[in-house]
Amino acid sequence: MSAPDLGPGDHGRWLLAWPIRPLFSWRQRLRDVIGMRALVVYESMYGNTRLIASNVADGLRADYEVTVVPVAGATAELVAGADLLVAGAPTHMHGLSSTASRQQAAQAAAREGSKLRLDPDAEGPGMQDWLQEIGHLGGPAAVFDTRVNGLAMLTGRASRRIAKLLKRRGYRIVAAPQSFLVCSHGTLLDGEASWARRWGMTLGAASKTYVQNAAEARR
Ligand SMILES: Cc1cc2nc3c(=O)[nH]c(=O)nc-3n(C[C@H](O)[C@H](O)[C@H](O)COP(=O)(O)O)c2cc1C
């Protein structure tokens, strides 16, 4: 191996430098080849949280290979293969949706004259059931919800409960829980979808080194 060119005056230091360089580049190459995977899992009754999940996923794509699925599609295999898990759900009854609140949402959509449309995956399992069943896998995670525009202490925030349940399963929450807001008619406020994309980008950039190190430690 020839001495790396360290510039004028550095010829005595190559002995120190060459054992470090290959080690550094090996780690860097491993990171480049592996490609980090993020899994975005959402529950959505009327489509708002699905739209936010899709935009968060788009933002994450700058740094991750991303799969975005409703709870029903979030298999144990997908969860186990994810280096970063991102989970989101609508706020119901000041907290995370439940079987009862999901039934209420479905009944509201079924009422005659209702303009509410159920999402294709609305009647699958909810986030709460899924979180009870995913087992104790651990790893980095981030959470979000959709909720009515207003003080969080009055509206509640589903993301808090999601974070709590994920922590119980060994996950480490790597970003502050994020809410995306709807108006009183239940449609997303202007700009929330693009804010979700930006949040995804920021989350991707901010979490990548931590997630890479956690993934390397597990392999
Ligand atoms: C049964 C039910 C209960 C709700 N309770 C709350 C609540 O307590 N706080 C709140 O901010 N929003 C509440 N909402 C509004 C939803 O959080 C909001 O419309 C959300 O964006 C719906 O997401 P989705 O379209 O993905 O289902 C409730 C909606 C339903 C259907």
The ligand as an SDF file (V2000), in Angstrom:
LIG
                    3D

 31 33  0  0  0  0  0  0  0  0999 V2000
  -65.4510    8.9950   16.2880 C   0  0  0  0  0  0  0  0  0  0  0  0
  -64.5440   10.1740   16.1370 C   0  0  0  0  0  0  0  0  0  0  0  0
  -64.0300   10.8110   17.2450 C   0  0  0  0  0  0  0  0  0  0  0  0
  -63.1570   11.9040   17.1020 C   0  0  0  0  0  0  0  0  0  0  0  0
  -62.6430   12.4840   18.2280 N   0  0  0  0  0  0  0  0  0  0  0  0
  -61.7400   13.4800   18.0880 C   0  0  0  0  0  0  0  0  0  0  0  0
  -61.1270   14.0550   19.2310 C   0  0  0  0  0  0  0  0  0  0  0  0
  -61.4050   13.6990   20.3890 O   0  0  0  0  0  0  0  0  0  0  0  0
  -60.2010   15.0370   19.0460 N   0  0  0  0  0  0  0  0  0  0  0  0
  -59.8600   15.4850   17.7890 C   0  0  0  0  0  0  0  0  0  0  0  0
  -59.0090   16.3550   17.6920 O   0  0  0  0  0  0  0  0  0  0  0  0
  -60.4270   14.9430   16.6960 N   0  0  0  0  0  0  0  0  0  0  0  0
  -61.3490   13.9740   16.8090 C   0  0  0  0  0  0  0  0  0  0  0  0
  -61.9300   13.4260   15.6930 N   0  0  0  0  0  0  0  0  0  0  0  0
  -61.5410   13.9520   14.3600 C   0  0  0  0  0  0  0  0  0  0  0  0
  -60.4670   13.1080   13.7040 C   0  0  0  0  0  0  0  0  0  0  0  0
  -59.3080   13.0090   14.5030 O   0  0  0  0  0  0  0  0  0  0  0  0
  -60.0270   13.7150   12.3790 C   0  0  0  0  0  0  0  0  0  0  0  0
  -61.1310   13.9470   11.5750 O   0  0  0  0  0  0  0  0  0  0  0  0
  -59.0120   12.8450   11.6810 C   0  0  0  0  0  0  0  0  0  0  0  0
  -58.3190   13.6010   10.7320 O   0  0  0  0  0  0  0  0  0  0  0  0
  -59.6450   11.6800   10.9710 C   0  0  0  0  0  0  0  0  0  0  0  0
  -58.6190   10.9550   10.3390 O   0  0  0  0  0  0  0  0  0  0  0  0
  -58.9340    9.9120    9.1940 P   0  0  0  0  0  0  0  0  0  0  0  0
  -59.5520   10.7010    8.0390 O   0  0  0  0  0  0  0  0  0  0  0  0
  -57.6130    9.3470    8.8120 O   0  0  0  0  0  0  0  0  0  0  0  0
  -59.8700    8.9010    9.7380 O   0  0  0  0  0  0  0  0  0  0  0  0
  -62.8170   12.3570   15.8130 C   0  0  0  0  0  0  0  0  0  0  0  0
  -63.3420   11.7180   14.6940 C   0  0  0  0  0  0  0  0  0  0  0  0
  -64.2050   10.6380   14.8390 C   0  0  0  0  0  0  0  0  0  0  0  0
  -64.7490    9.9640   13.6220 C   0  0  0  0  0  0  0  0  0  0  0  0
  1  2  1  0
  2  3  1  0
  2 30  2  0
  3  4  2  0
  4  5  1  0
  4 28  1  0
  5  6  2  0
  6  7  1  0
  6 13  1  0
  7  8  2  0
  7  9  1  0
  9 10  1  0
 10 11  2  0
 10 12  1  0
 12 13  2  0
 13 14  1  0
 14 15  1  0
 14 28  1  0
 15 16  1  0
 16 17  1  0
 16 18  1  0
 18 19  1  0
 18 20  1  0
 20 21  1  0
 20 22  1  0
 22 23  1  0
 23 24  1  0
 24 25  2  0
 24 26  1  0
 24 27  1  0
 28 29  2  0
 29 30  1  0
 30 31  1  0
M  END
$$$$
